[in-house]
Amino acid sequence: MSKHAIEAYTDSLSVEMRKFGVHVAVVEPGNFNSNIGNGERERFIKTFEAVSENIYAEEFERYVERLEAPENPEEKDPEPVAAAEAVYHALTSEQPKTRYLILQQRAGRNGE
């Protein structure tokens, strides 16, 4: 829902800024290798420890296990190069796109 809100806001802002000669674009990256989720993961684990005696303890435990040990550890999210390239293009192109949807495939066992 929040991603759609960003798209809608971008569309609206684009219409408003067009009269000033300003192009508005949105970069929508997929999953990339970063530390962005580390804080959330740590907060979730602390929450789990605090509520481990409630009716959701089993579900919390399974989720924490997945956070700490992914199903396929040989797979990893790609580096955010494509996202950086999209931002660069949006800022420097004479004809930037309105939307930059960046979907990356995870690197598999062979690094492909």
C-alpha positions, -999 to +999 in steps of 0.1 A: +000+000+000+028+024+008+045+018-025+013+026-043+010+058-022+045+068-034+036+062-070+004+082-066+022+111-049+049+110-076+022+112-104+005+141-086+037+159-079+048+154-116+016+172-128+021+201-104+058+206-111+056+203-149+046+240-152+080+248-136+099+226-160+107+201-133+105+164-141+096+141-113+106+104-112+103+075-088+130+048-084+114+015-072+142-009-064+136-045-054+157-064-029+194-055-028+223-064-006+222-038+022+221-035+060+187-018+060+169-047+077+194-053+105+177-029+129+143-043+122+156-078+127+171-069+160+139-052+172+119-082+161+141-106+180+138-085+212+101-085+208+101-122+203+120-126+235+096-104+254+065-123+242+078-158+240+052-170+265+021-160+244+000-179+219+021-167+190+054-180+204+056-208+178+051-184+148+075-159+162+101-186+167+098-198+131+101-163+117+132-155+138+148-187+126+142-176+090+156-142+097+188-157+113+193-185+088+178-180+053+164-211+035+191-209+008+222-193+023+240-196-010+215-172-025+221-135-017+206-103-028+225-085-056+246-054-050+226-021-055+244-011-086+213-011-108+195+011-083+223+036-083+224+036-121+187+044-122+191+073-098+220+086-119+199+083-151+169+101-135+191+130-124+212+134-155+191+124-185+175+149-207+146+126-210+143+107-177+117+081-172+088+087-149+092+053-132+123+032-128+112-003-117+143-023-108+139-060-103+170-081-098+174-118-097+192-133-067+226-148-073+224-186-073+248-212-064+269-206-095+269-168-089+246-163-120 
